[in-house]
Amino acid sequence: MDNDVIELLDILYGMISEAYRVPLGNDRCIIEREKAIEIINEIKANLPSSLAESKRLVAARDEFIGNAKKEAEALRKSAEEKAKKLVEEQEIMREAKARSMEMISSAEAKSKELRRVASEFVDDLMKKAEFSLNESLKSIKSAHTAFTSAGSSVKPVQQQPQRRPQQPQEQTAKQMKPEMINPKERS
C-alpha cells in the first residue's frame, strides 16, 4: 500500500469503527491484526516524508506571512507619510488662506484710509481755492468800484458777446521743443 498518511489513517479509522464489538466490553472491538499492523507500518514509513512536507509547508507559510507583514508595514508607513504630507499641505494651505485674508483686509483698510485722507486733502484744497477765489472776487469788485467811482465820466464799454476760447491744437513732434519730447521718442 503506497497511500498518503491521511488516507491510511482514514482506512484505519474505518476498520476500527466498523469492527465487531466484544461481548460485555463496550469499549473493545475485534480487528484484523495483520492488516492494522501493515497500515500502521505504512503510516510510520510515510510519516517522516509527510512531516518534512508539513514542516516545509509551515516554513513557507511562515515566510509568506512574514513577507506579507513586512509589505503591510511598508504600506502602512507609506500611507502614514502620505497622510502626514497631506495634512502638512492642508495646514500650509490653511495658513496661506488666512495670511491672504489678512493681507486683503489690511489692503482694504489702507485703501479706505487713503480715500479718507485724499477726500480731506481735496476738500481742504477746494476750500482754499474757494477762499482764494472769493478774495480775488472781492479785490476785483473793489477795484471795479474804485475804477467806476474814479472815472464816472468815462463811458462804460459795451460788452461784446463772449467767444468760446479756441482749443489749442496739438503740436506735432516736429513743432515741439526738443526738451518736450519724450526721451524714448528722440531715438
MOUR-V956403 format. One record per helix or strand of 3 or more residues. SS is the DSSP state (A for helix, B for strand). FROM is the first residue (numbers start at 0). LEN is the number of residues. Records with the same first field share a line. If there is no record, write none. Layout:
SS=FROM-LEN  FROM-LEN
//
This chain:
A=4-13  32-118  177-3  182-4
B=19-3  24-6
//
